[in-house]
Amino acid sequence: MDTPTVGIDVSKDSVAVAVHPSGRTWQSPTTPEGVEALMRALHAEAPTLIVLEASGGYEAPIVAACAGAGLPVAVVNPRQVRAFAHAIGQAAKTDAIDAQLLALFAARVAPTPRPLPDADTQALAALIARRRQLLEMLGAERQRLAHATTARIGRDLTAHIRWLEHRLRDTDQHLQRTIEASPVWRAKEDLLRSVPGIGPITARTLLADFPELGSLPRRQAAALAGVAPFNRDSGRWRGYRRIGGGRATVRAALYMAALVASRHNPTLRAFYQHLRTAGKPAKVALVAVMRKLVTILNAILCHDRPWVPTPA
């Protein structure tokens, strides 16, 4: 008999739970009492794996409760689950059906449980996310100001932009204090920033959103960052390799770092120019710089040694 796996479909006020292969399903509220009762019920099932979809943060309290209860839990990309549903011909969609699909996904695909970041790392990630939101709002408001049709709207937008800029400065100062308060983070940030092209925001994004960096094989680190190329071949046909998956926030930070490094980091500039001279398109060469940057940063944290320029 198959060992039990659990799928949990999360919404704002409740979760749908399904157990494979028994087929048992139930609903549970997301109140503190409901989550506590859910943990007791899950312990009784003794699952080998619990799977939830990433759902904009609604899954976080359940994941934290599972991790705190010592239950093996994995958060997966909804796109993977939809592809799995398509592969098995599952078209219907309700909360209970989604939970059953997740439980079957856990049994068939067996994604690797990932330890929950500690409270300090979660707090740092929340600060980084808030900074990103402030930048997005600033950009949107500046665009609106450029097209303001009346003086009153212009004044309102200008006041809001100044307020957002003030909040952004406060957030940056809070980030700085948070990093400086931790000797471990301060040392890691110094190591990361020893690489030309890595600025404070990229370093802090990596600390918050890529805490595994420095403890992974280089290929796994590249895949987790979303910069590992995937083959697209069939028979004699050879398609372009493409990157995908991984963590979007990490990939975005690495992209900006690679832009700078391809111009100002002697090793990576030579590497980029070599690829361009060989006929590689600019974007392909830049992705290769991103991948090489991940390898360098992973090795630096692994060996606890700052950047030393090496030939490309």
Buried (B, 14 or more C-beta within 10 A) or exposed (E): EEEBBBBBBBBEEBBBBBBBEEEBBEBBEBEEEBBEEBBEBBEEBEBBBBBBBBBEEBBBBBBBBBBEBEBBBBBBEEEBBBEBBEEEEBEEEEBBBBBBBBBBBBBEBEBEBEEBBEEBBBEBBEBBBBBBEBBEBBEEBEEBBEEBEEEEEBEBBBEBBEEBEEBBEEBBEEBEEBBEEBEEBEEBBEBBBBBBBBBBBBBBBBBBBBBBBBEBEBEEBBBBBBBBBEEEEEEEEEEEEEBEBBBEBBBBBBBBBBBBBBEEBEBBBBBBEEBBEEEBEEEBBBBBBBBBBBBBBBBBBBEEEEBEEEEB
